[in-house]
Structures are given as structure tokens and as C-alpha cells.
Amino acid sequence: MQGMIMHHAQAVEMTALIESRTENKELRLLGERISKSQSDEMKFMKRWLEARGEPVQPPMPGMPGMDMPGMDMSTHQMLMPGMLTTKQMDALRKAKGAEFDRLFLTGMIQHHKGALVMVKDLFDTAGAGQDAELFNFATDVDSTQRAEIRIMQTMLGENSVEEKR
């Protein structure tokens, strides 16, 4: 849950860039939908953790300078599955128009696929499915992210057709 909060926070950060970077109405609507669902899910996760007396932030790993899989070496931050690196986020922040749209869609697909890995890892953990509230939440995250991935893949396909004209 702690990792998923950090993961969702990046998606919200990505959607916040949309307004100043693109005029694409379809992308703007998608961004609003993603931002709302991710923000609502973050509130649920924080409440879930607090109700169990757990910290909302994960404990920081005490291994500075260790080259570990999933590390963004430019910032020495642990990355959850699918999270964009500092380099990818910088490229997204600098892009505008069709280039922003492409980077946003490919980045958010990568991001959402990472969330699906996290849900699978949760369900693969012994006993994780026994908490009905958690089971329902994770199932909703899985179905929402899969639906949004399909929408974004379609949008990418449409964008590539428009660029060829």
C-alpha cells in the first residue's frame, strides 16, 4: 500500500502536466479521469494504512549507493514497477503538443502495467486476499488500469495514423 501510494502520486504528477502541454481534448479528459481515480485510491490507501496503525510513507532503505534493480541511479530512488525514471519525467515536462501526447501515453501505459504487477504481487502474497476490503480495492485497481491501458493504446494508434497524413 505504501509503495502504491508513491506510485499513484507520480501518475497524478504526470496528469498535472497535461493542461499546459497539450490541446488534445481526448487526452485532457483521460488525464482528468486518471487523476481523479488515482487521487481517490490514494485517499483509500492512506485511510486503510492509518486504520491499521501503519505509516503512510514506507521506511527508507538504509543502503545508500547500492546499485539495486529498480533504482533510478540519477536520484538513488527506489522505483516501483512501471514508474518513470527522472530522465523520462524530465522529457515529459519539456515536451509539448503531439510529442507530449506520445510521451504521456507511452509513459502512463508503462506506469499502469507496473500497477498491474504490484496487484499481482499482492495477490501472490499468502493471505492477502483474505482482507475483503483490500481484495475489492486491488480488483478495482486492476480492472480500471487494464481499461485505461486499452484506451491509451487506442489513442496511440489514432495518433500515429494522424501523424502519417
C-alpha positions, 0 to 999 in steps of 0.5 A, a space after each residue: 500500500 505504501 509503495 502504491 501510494 508513491 506510485 499513484 502520486 507520480 501518475 497524478 504528477 504526470 496528469 498535472 502536466 497535461 493542461 499546459 502541454 497539450 490541446 488534445 481534448 481526448 487526452 485532457 479528459 483521460 488525464 482528468 479521469 486518471 487523476 481523479 481515480 488515482 487521487 481517490 485510491 490514494 485517499 483509500 490507501 492512506 485511510 486503510 494504512 492509518 486504520 491499521 496503525 501503519 505509516 503512510 510513507 514506507 521506511 527508507 532503505 538504509 543502503 545508500 549507493 547500492 546499485 539495486 534493480 529498480 533504482 533510478 541511479 540519477 536520484 538513488 530512488 527506489 522505483 516501483 514497477 512501471 514508474 518513470 525514471 527522472 530522465 523520462 519525467 524530465 522529457 515529459 515536462 519539456 515536451 509539448 503538443 503531439 510529442 507530449 501526447 506520445 510521451 504521456 501515453 507511452 509513459 502512463 501505459 508503462 506506469 499502469 502495467 507496473 500497477 498491474 504487477 504490484 496487484 499481482 504481487 499482492 495477490 501472490 502474497 499468502 493471505 492477502 486476499 483474505 482482507 475483503 476490503 483490500 481484495 475489492 480495492 486491488 480488483 478495482 485497481 486492476 480492472 480500471 488500469 487494464 481499461 485505461 491501458 486499452 484506451 491509451 493504446 487506442 489513442 496511440 494508434 489514432 495518433 500515429 495514423 494522424 501523424 502519417 497524413 
